[in-house]
């Protein structure tokens, strides 16, 4: 009859070096797993506004990419894209498929390269991997200030 070893006995049998390597492996694999990375946005330095909005000054170098249609920036886990001369779109960077912070703007839509999830500019899913959709945020341009309402 085969004797089973408890988890504690197994770790003891590894010794200090083996247990240390096992702990490092577990910690590293936990960092890259499919853990939900969603978080509530907080205001990054230099965005002004209050806890309910981001204010981006498009005349500064940090956000000047948004002066060109088709470009985007990522601010505090929010992907903000210029979708036309007059419109912007903002969505969470966290993909709804497996909760990874990979979403970016490409060819007029939001895209997650992890498994190919696609979303329209309102966050609605465009394929089976993006079927759950992603959170979107309202935007408003006044002069050179773009507000993103959280």
C-alpha positions in Angstrom: 0.0 0.0 0.0 1.3 3.4 -1.0 1.9 5.9 1.9 0.7 9.5 1.2 2.8 12.4 2.4 1.2 15.6 3.9 1.9 19.0 2.4 4.0 19.9 5.5 6.0 16.7 5.2 6.6 17.4 1.5 7.9 20.9 2.2 10.1 19.6 5.0 11.5 17.0 2.6 12.6 19.7 0.2 14.8 21.3 2.8 15.5 25.0 3.0 16.8 25.4 -0.5 14.0 23.5 -2.1 11.3 25.2 0.0 12.8 28.6 -0.9 12.8 27.7 -4.6 9.2 26.5 -4.4 8.1 29.7 -2.6 9.8 31.8 -5.3 8.2 29.8 -8.1 4.7 30.1 -6.5 5.1 33.9 -6.0 6.3 34.4 -9.6 3.6 32.3 -11.1 1.0 34.2 -9.0 2.2 37.4 -10.5 1.6 36.3 -14.1 -1.5 34.3 -13.6 -5.0 35.2 -14.8 -5.8 37.0 -11.6 -8.3 39.8 -12.1 -6.3 43.0 -12.1 -9.2 45.3 -12.0 -8.9 48.3 -9.7 -10.7 51.6 -9.2 -8.8 54.4 -10.9 -7.1 56.9 -8.7 -5.9 60.3 -9.9 -2.4 60.2 -11.2 -0.2 63.2 -10.6 -0.8 66.2 -12.9 -4.3 65.3 -14.0 -6.1 67.8 -11.8 -9.8 67.4 -11.3 -11.4 65.6 -8.4 -12.0 62.0 -7.5 -14.7 61.7 -10.1 -12.8 62.9 -13.2 -9.4 63.1 -14.9 -8.5 66.4 -16.5 -5.9 66.0 -19.3 -4.3 69.1 -20.8 -3.8 68.2 -24.5 -1.3 71.0 -24.9 1.2 69.2 -22.7 3.6 66.7 -24.1 2.2 63.9 -21.9 -1.2 64.0 -23.6 -0.4 65.6 -27.0 -0.8 62.3 -28.8 -4.5 62.8 -28.3 -4.4 65.7 -30.8 -4.2 63.1 -33.6 -7.1 60.9 -34.6 -6.2 57.2 -34.0 -3.7 57.8 -31.2 -4.3 56.9 -27.6 -2.7 57.2 -24.1 -3.1 55.1 -21.0 -3.6 57.0 -17.8 -4.0 55.1 -14.6 -5.4 51.9 -16.2 -7.8 53.9 -18.5 -7.2 53.8 -22.3 -8.2 57.1 -23.8 -8.3 57.4 -27.6 -9.0 60.1 -30.2 -11.6 58.4 -32.4 -12.4 61.4 -34.7 -11.8 65.1 -35.0 -14.5 65.7 -32.3 -14.8 62.5 -30.3 -12.8 60.6 -27.8 -13.4 57.2 -26.2 -12.2 56.0 -22.8 -12.3 52.4 -21.4 -10.7 50.4 -18.7 -7.4 48.8 -19.7 -8.5 45.6 -17.9 -9.8 43.0 -20.4 -13.0 41.3 -19.4 -11.9 38.0 -20.9 -9.3 37.1 -18.2 -8.8 40.4 -16.3 -5.4 41.3 -17.6 -4.3 44.9 -18.1 -3.6 44.6 -21.8 -6.3 46.6 -23.7 -5.1 49.3 -26.1 -6.5 51.1 -29.2 -5.9 49.8 -32.7 -7.6 50.3 -36.0 -10.6 52.2 -34.6 -11.4 49.7 -31.8 -10.1 48.6 -28.4 -8.1 45.4 -28.6 -6.5 42.9 -26.1 -3.6 41.0 -27.6 -3.7 38.3 -24.9 -6.4 36.3 -26.6 -7.7 38.6 -29.3 -10.7 40.2 -27.5 -12.1 43.1 -29.4 -14.3 46.0 -28.3 -16.0 48.9 -30.0 -15.4 52.5 -28.8 -18.3 52.2 -26.3 -16.8 49.1 -24.7 -19.2 46.6 -26.3 -17.7 43.3 -27.2 -17.1 42.6 -30.9 -16.2 38.9 -30.7 -16.6 35.9 -28.4 -13.5 36.7 -26.4 -14.8 40.3 -25.8 -18.4 39.3 -25.4 -18.6 40.6 -21.8 -17.7 44.1 -22.9 -15.5 46.5 -20.9 -16.2 49.5 -18.7 -16.3 52.8 -20.6 -16.1 56.3 -19.4 -17.7 59.5 -20.7 -15.4 62.2 -22.0 -15.8 66.0 -22.7 -13.4 68.3 -24.5 -13.3 72.0 -23.5 -10.6 74.0 -25.2 -7.5 71.9 -24.7 -8.8 70.1 -21.6 -10.2 66.6 -22.0 -12.3 65.4 -19.0 -12.7 61.7 -18.4 -15.5 61.1 -16.0 -14.8 58.2 -13.6 
